[in-house]
Structures are given as structure tokens and as C-alpha cells.
């Protein structure tokens, strides 16, 4: 009932990767944090789900974007879908990865994430890597001639939310923990390809 300040973190659902054997990685859901005055009435929280799997085989489809999340007056965009052989990378909180050959990564929503990486340019095998999806802490990597691009780095939760008893967040660089909203790794097709890290 008082003018208390609260801190929030809102993360949307991540996008799924593109179809077939060298689809681009899905982008991380949008990420926003900040503080505001505590409302005196109940607050509706919307938790966006991750994008659905897209069938492989000869399907050239784009992946599926992630779902929107929201709380208080904050709304964040779901992650962009990874590109398929005949479809572009999706835009989103963070953009999806581009498909070989030379497909560009999807762009990100302002202040919510980063762009996806591009697919490997044509005629530079032996393997053909697609781009990684963008993450809240960095862009997705471009695919190479030996592997798919790594997903963009996630971002560490504010210290307020680093509860040792909570399972929220994953290990990040070095000994750091509590990272969220990382991008999905791209895949590759060809001679001994390696999938990029998510």
C-alpha cells in the first residue's frame, strides 16, 4: 500500500531454429530489467513460451518465433525464428540466425537483445554453417566452413535475482552463473560439421 520501489526482470520466449539440416539458430527472447513503483492492485504476468519445433526433411520453413512476455507496464518481444533454406531469419527480441548460403541474421528489438548471425557465404565449404541466434548479451556468430555459428551470449541477472536456492539462470563465462536469454546455436551440413553452441 505504500510507495515501495520494486525491481523486475522480464524475459520472453526464445525462437526455434529453422528447418532442415542447416537451419539458423533461434533468437533469444527479449530481455528488459528496471524498477518501478509497486502497484497496490494485483498484477498480471504473461510468460511467453518458446517457439515450436519445425519438422526437418525437405521442409524449407522458418522456425517459430517465441511468445511475448509482460508484467506491469513492460512488454518484451519473443525471440526471432531461425531461417530455413527458403525463408529469411525472423526478427524478435533477439534475431534468428541466417541460413547458408549467405542469409543475413534477423534484427533485434531495440534495447531488448541483439541480431542473429549470418549464414556462411556461398562456395566456401567443405561444411556449410548457418548463423547462431542473437542473445541478450551479444550478437549471434556467423556460420563457418566447419561449423554453425554460436548463439549470442546471454546476460546475467541483476544481483537481486541471484538466489542460490533458485534454478533460474545458467552458467556463463568463467565461474559466473545466473545467465538468461542466450541465443541458439546454428547447425551445419557437409563434411564433419559441428553444431554451434547455444
Backbone as a ProteinNet text record, in pm:
[ID]
protein_1_A
[PRIMARY]
XXXXXXXXXXXXXXXXXXXXXXXXXXXXXXXXXXXXXXXXXXXXXXXXXXXXXXXXXXXXXXXXXXXXXXXXXXXXXXXXXXXXXXXXXXXXXXXXXXXXXXXXXXXXXXXXXXXXXXXXXXXXXXXXXXXXXXXXXXXXXXXXXXXXXXXXXXXXXXXXXXXXXXXXXXXXXXXXXXXXXXXXXXXXXXXXXXXXXX
[TERTIARY]
79	0	82.1	214.4	297.6	370.4	447.5	523.5	656.5	647.4	766.5	820.4	950.7	1013.4	1040	1004.7	1032.6	1118.2	1195.7	1280	1219.6	1229.9	1172.6	1270.7	1252.9	1318.8	1210.4	1200.9	1103.6	1178.7	1160.3	1225.6	1118.4	1119.7	1022.9	1073.6	986.5	1024.1	1119.1	1210.8	1305.2	1243.4	1297.1	1250.3	1312.5	1248.4	1303.6	1390.8	1477.5	1566.2	1493.3	1557.5	1499.7	1503	1420	1407.2	1522	1529.4	1625.6	1761.7	1862.7	1987.9	2084	2058.7	2145.7	2065.4	1959	1878.4	1948.5	1912.2	1970.2	1919.1	1998.6	1958.6	1850	1767.5	1662.8	1718.1	1657	1699.9	1642.9	1715.3	1666.3	1546.9	1460.9	1352.1	1402.5	1326.5	1364.9	1384.4	1472.6	1508.4	1503.7	1432.9	1431.2	1431	1501.5	1500.6	1494.3	1444.1	1433.5	1364.1	1319.8	1247.8	1131.2	1032.6	913.1	847.4	745	670.4	576.6	573.8	490.3	342.2	269.2	125.4	52.2	-64.4	-144.8	-250.1	-263.5	-360.8	-286.3	-357.2	-291.2	-230	-123.3	-50.5	-60.9	-97.6	-99.9	37.5	88	217.7	196.6	247.9	238.6	375.3	381.5	506.9	504.1	588	590.1	660.9	602.2	662.4	765.5	850.3	946.2	879	943.9	888.9	882.5	781.8	763	863.1	891.7	977	917.7	1005.3	963.7	1020.6	938.7	982.7	1097.7	1185.9	1302.6	1272.8	1358.4	1340.9	1365.8	1277.7	1292.8	1216.2	1169	1091.7	1184.9	1162	1247.3	1194.2	1114.9	1044.1	1132.3	1093	1148.2	1104.2	1182.1	1139.4	1017.5	986.9	869.9	914.3	859.8	901.6	857	928.9	890.7	774.1	714.4	598.7	635.3	549.6	566.4	551.8	629.3	612.8	582.6	514	483.3	448.5	477.3	440.3	442.3	353.1	342	313.5	392.8	374.1	480.9	547.7	660	616.7	649.9	621.9	747.5	785.9	904.8	868.5	939.5	910	976.4	907.4	964.4	1082.3	1165.7	1284.2	1250.6	1337.9	1317.9	1343.9	1270.3	1284.6	1410.4	1475	1587.5	1540.6	1624.8	1584.6	1596.7	1515	1524.1	1582.6	1599.4	1660.8	1589.6	1460	1387.5	1311.7	1360.5	1291.1	1392.5	1361.9	1457	1456.2	1559.1	1562.7	1460.7	1399.8	1298.7	1356.7	1286.3	1320.2	1252.9	1302.9	1242.7	1318.2	1293	1369	1516.6	1564.7	1691.6	1659.2	1736.5	1705.8	1750.7	1682.8	1721.6	1843.8	1908	2026.7	1992.8	2084.2	2065.8	2109.7	2052.8	2079.5	2189.7	2268	2358.2	2274.1	2315.8	2438.2	2417	2479.9	2483	2358.1	2264.5	2144.8	2177.1	2120.4	2150.4	2071.2	2126.5	2055.9	1942.7	1845.5	1734.2	1773.8	1706.5	1737.2	1666.2	1711.7	1659.3	1572.7	1481.7	1400.7	1487.8	1474.2	1560.1	1563.6	1685.2	1711.9	1667.1	1628.9	1584.4	1677.6	1770	1856.1	1949.1	1996.5	2093.3	2056.9	2116.8	2086.8	2143.5	2083.7	2135.9	2253.2	2332.8	2447.1	2406.8	2490.4	2463.3	2505.8	2446.1	2492.1	2620.1	2697.8	2821.9	2795.8	2886.8	2874	2885.7	2835.6	2838.5	2979.4	2986.9	3108.5	3230.5	3211.7	3325.3	3319.1	3288.2	3278.5	3413.4	3432.1	3350.4	3220.9	3212.1	3085.4	3022.1	2893.2	2819	2740.5	2793.8	2735.9	2632.7	2525.3	2426.2	2461.8	2395.1	2425.2	2357.3	2418.7	2357.5	2257.6	2159.8	2062.9	2124.1	2072.6	2122	2082.8	2161.5	2131.8	2120.4	2070.6	2054.4	2187.5	2297.1	2426.7	2521.5	2480.7	2570.7	2506.5	2565	2512.4	2543.1	2464.6	2493	2612	2687.6	2806.4	2769.9	2851	2834.8	2878.3	2807.5	2848.4	2981.8	3053.7	3185.5	3187.9	3306.2	3320.6	3339.8	3334.6	3345.1	3235.3	3160.9	3055.1	2951.8	2836.7	2736.1	2781.1	2725.8	2762.6	2710.9	2788.6	2743.6	2631.2	2542	2439.5	2499.1	2433.9	2480.7	2476.9	2570.6	2580.8	2454	2417.6	2308.6	2353.8	2271.8	2302.8	2278.8	2360	2349.2	2237.1	2158.5	2051.2	2107.6	2032	2076.1	2096.7	2181.1	2217	2095.4	1992.1	1870.4	1810.6	1830	1763.5	1854.8	1973.4	2067.5	2049.5	1941.7	1906.4	1969.3	2058.7	2122.8	2023.1	1905.5	1805.2	1719.9	1740.7	1660.4	1734.4	1658.1	1717.6	1718.8	1681.7	1676.4	1817.7	1846.2	1976.2	2071.6	2172.8	2269.4	2411.4	2510.5	2649.4	2684.1	2762.7	2808.1	2958.7	3020.7	3166.6	3237.9	3344.7	3420.9	3336.2	3352.1	3274.6	3136.1	3102.5	2976.8	2856.3	2747.8	2622.9	2508.5	2388.2	2264.7	2252	2289.9	2272.4	2141.5	2074.8	1950	1955.8	1861.3	1839.2	1959.4	2018.9	2122	2059.7	2129	2078.9	2108.3	2029.9	2050.2	2161.5	2236.5	2343.6	2288.8	2359.2	2324.2	2382.9	2334.8	2387.9	2461.2	2523.1	2598.9	2574.6	2596.8	2579	2705.7	2751.6	2870.9	2967.3	3096.9	3200	3229.6	3200.5	3225.1	3183.3	3058.2	3015.8	3000.1	3010.2	2992.6	2882.4	2795	2689.1	2741.1	2694.1	2733.6	2672.5	2735.8	2685.4	2565.5	2472.5	2363.9	2406.4
-122.3	0	127	115.5	235.3	254.3	361.5	388.3	312.5	182.2	97.9	78.3	78.3	54.4	-94.5	-149.1	-289.8	-300.3	-405.1	-432.8	-549.2	-546.2	-652.6	-697.6	-821.6	-876.4	-944.6	-915.3	-979.2	-1038.1	-1166.9	-1236.3	-1306.9	-1286.9	-1353	-1490.8	-1566.7	-1699.2	-1690.8	-1786.2	-1790.8	-1850.5	-1812.7	-1868.7	-2004.8	-2082.5	-2213	-2201.2	-2299.2	-2299.5	-2329.9	-2294.2	-2321.1	-2468.5	-2505.7	-2645.7	-2691.1	-2819.1	-2891.4	-2896.9	-2946.9	-2985.1	-2869.6	-2750.6	-2638.5	-2510.1	-2523.6	-2407.2	-2318.4	-2190.8	-2096.3	-2117.3	-2075.2	-2087.7	-1988.9	-2026.1	-1937.6	-1827	-1710.6	-1598.1	-1604.9	-1547.2	-1539.9	-1446	-1473.4	-1381.3	-1248	-1144.6	-1012.7	-1010.3	-921.1	-911.2	-765	-735.2	-600	-607.7	-517	-506.5	-359.2	-333.6	-196.2	-192.6	-76.7	-63	32.4	16.9	99.9	103.8	183.5	188.5	69.4	7.4	-110.7	-75.6	-146.4	-119.4	-171.3	-116.9	-161.4	-263.9	-289.4	-387.5	-508.3	-621.1	-740	-712	-781.4	-762.9	-890.4	-875.3	-989.3	-1007.1	-1129.6	-1161.2	-1259.8	-1227.3	-1315.3	-1377.2	-1509.5	-1579.8	-1639.7	-1586.1	-1633.1	-1766.8	-1857.7	-1988.6	-1983.7	-2083.9	-2095.9	-2136.4	-2106.8	-2142.5	-2293	-2338.7	-2481.7	-2536.3	-2664.2	-2735.9	-2731	-2714.6	-2721.6	-2848.6	-2925.8	-3053.9	-3036.4	-3134.7	-3128.1	-3185.2	-3277.9	-3333.7	-3230.1	-3222.2	-3126.5	-2997	-2981.7	-2862.8	-2742.7	-2640.1	-2521.9	-2412.2	-2448.3	-2348.8	-2275.7	-2154.7	-2076.6	-2141.4	-2120.1	-2165.5	-2089	-2104.7	-2040.7	-1935.6	-1815.4	-1713.9	-1749.8	-1696.4	-1715.4	-1626.6	-1658.6	-1585	-1460.9	-1362	-1235.9	-1258.9	-1185	-1183.9	-1042.2	-1029.8	-897.2	-897.4	-786	-764.3	-614.3	-569	-426	-352.2	-253	-182.3	-224.9	-336.8	-380.7	-495.5	-486.3	-593	-619.8	-747.3	-781.4	-880.6	-870.5	-946.1	-1082.4	-1183.7	-1316.7	-1321.1	-1423.6	-1437.2	-1464.6	-1417.9	-1438	-1581.5	-1626.5	-1762.4	-1776.5	-1891.9	-1921.2	-1942.8	-1909.6	-1922.3	-2066.4	-2099.3	-2226.8	-2205.4	-2312.6	-2298.9	-2201.4	-2185.1	-2095.9	-1987.6	-1951.4	-1849.8	-1764.2	-1636.9	-1548.8	-1571.2	-1520.3	-1522.1	-1423.2	-1459.2	-1373.2	-1266.2	-1155.3	-1051.6	-1085	-1025.2	-1052.4	-981.1	-1023.1	-966.7	-972.3	-1091.5	-1109.5	-1180	-1150.4	-1204.4	-1347.5	-1418.7	-1554.7	-1556.8	-1672.7	-1688	-1708.3	-1664.3	-1678.4	-1814.6	-1856.1	-1986.5	-1976.7	-2084.7	-2093.8	-2096.4	-2033.6	-1957.5	-1806.4	-1747.2	-1601.9	-1534.2	-1609.1	-1544.1	-1456.8	-1338.7	-1247.7	-1287.1	-1252	-1276.8	-1178.5	-1216.7	-1129.5	-1017.9	-906.7	-792.1	-805.5	-724.6	-730.9	-610.8	-629.6	-519.3	-427.2	-298.7	-201.2	-223.6	-230.3	-241.4	-373	-471.7	-598.8	-715.2	-698.1	-808.3	-768.4	-869.8	-847.6	-928.3	-889.8	-953.3	-1095.1	-1174.4	-1307.8	-1301.1	-1408.6	-1416	-1459.7	-1428.9	-1464.1	-1607.4	-1664.4	-1792.8	-1776.5	-1883.2	-1881.1	-1838.1	-1758.6	-1715.7	-1836.5	-1826.5	-1940.3	-1987.4	-2113.7	-2173.9	-2164.9	-2183.3	-2181.6	-2300.4	-2420.4	-2541.8	-2581.9	-2705.7	-2823.5	-2834.4	-2775.3	-2773.8	-2636.2	-2630.9	-2508.2	-2468.9	-2371.7	-2334.7	-2225	-2242.2	-2136.1	-2048.2	-1934.5	-1840.5	-1876.4	-1834.9	-1852.2	-1741.7	-1772.3	-1671.9	-1570	-1449.7	-1346.8	-1372.5	-1320.1	-1331.3	-1193.9	-1189.3	-1060.4	-991.7	-1070	-1011.7	-1001.4	-1043.9	-1037.4	-1090.4	-1055.4	-1098.8	-1246.3	-1309.2	-1445.4	-1447.8	-1557.8	-1569.1	-1615.2	-1573.6	-1616.4	-1761.5	-1836.6	-1973.9	-1978.3	-2087.8	-2102.4	-2225.5	-2252.8	-2369	-2497.9	-2491.9	-2614.3	-2629.3	-2522.9	-2536.4	-2425.7	-2451.2	-2347.3	-2241.2	-2123.2	-2013.5	-2034.8	-1992.4	-1998.6	-1898.1	-1930.2	-1835.2	-1718.8	-1605	-1488.1	-1511.5	-1453	-1468.1	-1418.6	-1487.9	-1440.2	-1323	-1289.9	-1178.1	-1221.5	-1170.3	-1212.3	-1136.2	-1211	-1147.7	-1044.7	-939.2	-845.4	-918.4	-863.9	-931.5	-964.4	-881.9	-906.2	-1043.5	-1094.2	-1216.8	-1339.8	-1326.5	-1439.6	-1521	-1592.4	-1671.4	-1810.3	-1848.3	-1980.5	-2096.3	-2072.1	-2177.8	-2189	-2097.9	-2096.5	-2165.3	-2226.4	-2290.9	-2197.6	-2072	-1978.1	-1935.1	-1942.1	-1899.7	-2016.5	-1995.2	-2099	-2045	-2134.4	-2087.1	-1999.9	-1898.1	-1809.1	-1813.1	-1706.2	-1702.9	-1719.5	-1796.1	-1815.8	-1883.1	-1840.9	-1902.5	-1840.4	-1741.4	-1668.6	-1757	-1729.4	-1803.6	-1704.9	-1759.4	-1680.8	-1607	-1671.2	-1611.9	-1659.5	-1569.2	-1599.7	-1541.6	-1581.4	-1522.7	-1534	-1651.9	-1679.3	-1725.7	-1705.1	-1746.6	-1893	-1951.3	-2089.3	-2101	-2210.5	-2233.4	-2275.4	-2234.1	-2278.4	-2415.9	-2480.9	-2611.2	-2599.1	-2708.2	-2707.4	-2837.3	-2834.4	-2950.9	-2967.5	-3091.7	-3113.2	-3205.9	-3186.5	-3276	-3251.8	-3351.1	-3345.9	-3213.4	-3173.1	-3042.9	-3047.1	-2931.3	-2917.8	-2814.3	-2847.2	-2754.7	-2645.4	-2523.4	-2414.2	-2428.7	-2371.4	-2376.6	-2283	-2326.5	-2238.2	-2158
0	0	0	10.9	11.3	-119.2	-127.7	-249.5	-246	-251.7	-248.5	-389.4	-402.7	-532.5	-548	-662.1	-691.2	-816.9	-821.8	-938	-1014.8	-1146.4	-1227.5	-1335	-1377.3	-1496	-1576.8	-1704.4	-1792.9	-1912.2	-1936.1	-2047.6	-2129.7	-2260	-2347.6	-2389.7	-2455.1	-2504.2	-2622.6	-2633	-2744.1	-2869.3	-2984.9	-3111.4	-3138	-3222.4	-3258.8	-3383.5	-3402.4	-3518	-3647.4	-3758.3	-3889	-3924.2	-4019.6	-4057.8	-4147.7	-4164.8	-4246.3	-4178.9	-4252.4	-4188.3	-4163.9	-4212.2	-4176.1	-4155.8	-4078.4	-4043.3	-3942.2	-3942.7	-3848.3	-3707.8	-3608.3	-3468.5	-3431.2	-3336	-3288	-3200	-3207.1	-3125.7	-2984.5	-2889.6	-2751.5	-2742.2	-2647.4	-2621.4	-2569	-2590.7	-2542.6	-2391.9	-2348.7	-2206.2	-2164.8	-2057.9	-2002	-1850.4	-1785.7	-1640.4	-1602.4	-1485.3	-1438.1	-1303.6	-1263.2	-1136.6	-1155.6	-1069.9	-1077.8	-940.9	-926.7	-801.2	-792.4	-676.2	-655.6	-667.9	-754	-763.6	-639.7	-613.9	-499.3	-540.2	-668.4	-717.5	-773.6	-792.5	-848.7	-986	-1016.1	-1140.9	-1224.5	-1350.5	-1442.4	-1504.9	-1500.5	-1559.4	-1673.6	-1790.2	-1906.2	-1932.5	-1935.6	-1958.6	-2099.2	-2186.9	-2325.2	-2338.7	-2412.3	-2435.7	-2547.6	-2552.3	-2661.2	-2790.7	-2902.7	-3033.1	-3053.3	-3124.8	-3150	-3250.4	-3236.7	-3330.7	-3471.3	-3570.5	-3709.8	-3769.6	-3838.2	-3892.5	-3990.3	-3995.7	-4084.5	-4221.4	-4269	-4402.1	-4508.3	-4605.8	-4715	-4690.8	-4570.7	-4537.3	-4525	-4605.4	-4601.2	-4511.7	-4413.8	-4335.1	-4235.3	-4209.2	-4099.4	-3968.6	-3862.1	-3730.4	-3682.8	-3555.2	-3496.9	-3395.8	-3399.7	-3301.8	-3161.4	-3063.3	-2924.5	-2885.7	-2770.9	-2724.1	-2645	-2650.3	-2578.6	-2428.2	-2349.4	-2204.1	-2159.7	-2046.2	-1996.9	-1849.5	-1784.3	-1645.2	-1619.6	-1529.8	-1501.2	-1632	-1667.1	-1794.5	-1895.4	-1868.2	-1950.5	-2040.3	-2168.7	-2263.2	-2345.4	-2358.7	-2435.9	-2545.2	-2656.4	-2777.3	-2775.2	-2825.4	-2835.5	-2931.3	-2916.1	-2999.6	-3144.6	-3234.7	-3377.3	-3419.2	-3517.3	-3568.8	-3653	-3642.4	-3731	-3873.2	-3969.5	-4110	-4157.8	-4256.7	-4325.4	-4463.8	-4542	-4673.8	-4766.7	-4749	-4840	-4765.2	-4646.8	-4569	-4493.4	-4470.3	-4401.6	-4251.6	-4184.7	-4038.8	-3984.2	-3873.1	-3814.3	-3723.7	-3715.5	-3618.6	-3486.3	-3378.2	-3248.4	-3139.4	-3013	-2902.8	-2933.2	-2970.8	-3041.6	-3172.6	-3276.8	-3408.3	-3426.9	-3516.1	-3551.2	-3641.6	-3649.8	-3733.2	-3879.2	-3966.7	-4110.4	-4160.7	-4272.3	-4332.6	-4436.9	-4451.2	-4565.5	-4693.1	-4803.8	-4823.5	-4810.1	-4715.1	-4703.8	-4655.7	-4596.1	-4544.6	-4425	-4418.6	-4307.8	-4184.4	-4066.9	-3942.6	-3923.4	-3842.1	-3812.5	-3717.8	-3726.8	-3640.4	-3505.9	-3409.7	-3273.5	-3242.4	-3148.2	-3098.2	-3013.6	-3032.1	-2963.8	-2813.5	-2760	-2615.7	-2554.1	-2636	-2580.9	-2614.8	-2707.9	-2746.4	-2858.6	-2933	-3040.2	-3164	-3274.6	-3403	-3411.2	-3498.9	-3527	-3622.8	-3626	-3716.3	-3855.6	-3952.9	-4092.1	-4121.5	-4225.3	-4274.3	-4354.5	-4363.8	-4440.5	-4584.3	-4638.8	-4778.1	-4871.2	-4994.2	-5086.9	-5121.8	-5160.6	-5219.4	-5129.4	-5001.3	-4909.6	-4814.5	-4868.5	-4787.8	-4731.8	-4683.7	-4711.4	-4633.3	-4512.8	-4440.9	-4457.6	-4434.1	-4462	-4338.2	-4265	-4136.8	-4146.5	-4071.5	-4058.8	-3939.6	-3928.3	-3821.1	-3690.5	-3580.2	-3449.8	-3420	-3339.3	-3298.6	-3203.7	-3205.6	-3116	-2971.3	-2877.8	-2736	-2672.8	-2551.8	-2484	-2457.7	-2450.2	-2420.6	-2537.9	-2656.7	-2771.4	-2897.8	-3012.1	-3141.5	-3164.7	-3250.7	-3292.5	-3386.6	-3382.8	-3467.4	-3608	-3704.4	-3843.1	-3857.9	-3941.9	-3969.6	-4041.8	-4025	-4087.3	-4176.5	-4234.6	-4322.3	-4243.5	-4111.7	-4032.6	-3928.8	-3901.1	-3801.3	-3813.2	-3748	-3735.8	-3637.9	-3650.3	-3561	-3420.1	-3322.5	-3183.7	-3161.6	-3069.5	-3030.8	-2954.5	-2959.5	-2885.6	-2735.3	-2665	-2520.4	-2451.5	-2343.6	-2260.3	-2173.8	-2077.5	-1989.6	-1845.4	-1754.6	-1615.7	-1545.6	-1467.9	-1392.4	-1294.1	-1264.9	-1161.4	-1028.9	-943.3	-818.3	-731.6	-738.2	-661.3	-689.6	-810.5	-853.6	-851.3	-795.8	-793.8	-665.8	-659.9	-542.9	-554.4	-463	-471.1	-465.4	-407.5	-398.2	-524.2	-618.4	-740.3	-854.5	-943.8	-1061.4	-1182.3	-1164.5	-1275.9	-1315.7	-1443.6	-1494.2	-1512.5	-1597.1	-1633.2	-1619.3	-1617.8	-1611.4	-1731.7	-1706.1	-1811.9	-1823.3	-1870.2	-1885.9	-1751.3	-1751.1	-1629	-1522.4	-1396.8	-1289.2	-1270.2	-1350.2	-1331.5	-1358.9	-1287.7	-1305.1	-1325.9	-1328	-1337.5	-1470.2	-1579.8	-1711.9	-1774.5	-1844.4	-1913.9	-2055.1	-2137.9	-2271.2	-2363.7	-2371.4	-2471.7	-2601.4	-2713	-2843.3	-2872.6	-2962.9	-3004.4	-3107.6	-3102.9	-3200	-3335.3	-3441.4	-3575.4	-3604.4	-3707.2	-3746.1	-3879.7	-3921.6	-4046.1	-4119.8	-4247.6	-4334	-4414.9	-4431.2	-4512.9	-4443.5	-4470.2	-4421.6	-4274.6	-4191.2	-4047.2	-3985.5	-4003.7	-3949.6	-3798.5	-3737.9	-3593.7	-3568.1	-3476.8	-3441.4	-3349.8	-3370	-3282.5	-3143.8	-3046.3	-2908	-2890.8	-2807.4	-2766.7	-2645.4
[MASK]
++++++++++++++++++++++++++++++++++++++++++++++++++++++++++++++++++++++++++++++++++++++++++++++++++++++++++++++++++++++++++++++++++++++++++++++++++++++++++++++++++++++++++++++++++++++++++++++++++++++

